[in-house]
């Protein structure tokens, strides 16, 4: 799974290409609400991240990073608390 690297950077890419959430949703094959959730940090499939980045003409790595699973997040938090 992927996750947005920086919501402001993603929004800036939308603005630079003069596209709306709905435009990007059509390319990502999802709803515009899902695009809003992705911007807020919801994980997305790698193929959707690639389609969105290609449409926005930006490298995938500039917009998205590998999402950290909740299991890994808990393990890191447990180690930090110990």
Secondary structure as the mmCIF struct_conf table of DSSP 4:
data_model
#
loop_
_struct_conf.conf_type_id
_struct_conf.id
_struct_conf.beg_label_comp_id
_struct_conf.beg_label_asym_id
_struct_conf.beg_label_seq_id
_struct_conf.end_label_comp_id
_struct_conf.end_label_asym_id
_struct_conf.end_label_seq_id
STRN STRN1 UNK A 2 UNK A 4
BEND BEND1 UNK A 5 UNK A 5
HELX_RH_AL_P HELX_RH_AL_P1 UNK A 7 UNK A 17
TURN_TY1_P TURN_TY1_P1 UNK A 18 UNK A 18
HELX_RH_AL_P HELX_RH_AL_P2 UNK A 21 UNK A 28
TURN_TY1_P TURN_TY1_P2 UNK A 29 UNK A 29
BEND BEND2 UNK A 30 UNK A 30
HELX_RH_AL_P HELX_RH_AL_P3 UNK A 32 UNK A 39
TURN_TY1_P TURN_TY1_P3 UNK A 40 UNK A 41
STRN STRN2 UNK A 44 UNK A 44
HELX_RH_AL_P HELX_RH_AL_P4 UNK A 46 UNK A 56
TURN_TY1_P TURN_TY1_P4 UNK A 57 UNK A 57
BEND BEND3 UNK A 58 UNK A 58
HELX_RH_AL_P HELX_RH_AL_P5 UNK A 60 UNK A 63
STRN STRN3 UNK A 64 UNK A 66
HELX_LH_PP_P HELX_LH_PP_P1 UNK A 67 UNK A 69
HELX_RH_AL_P HELX_RH_AL_P6 UNK A 70 UNK A 81
#
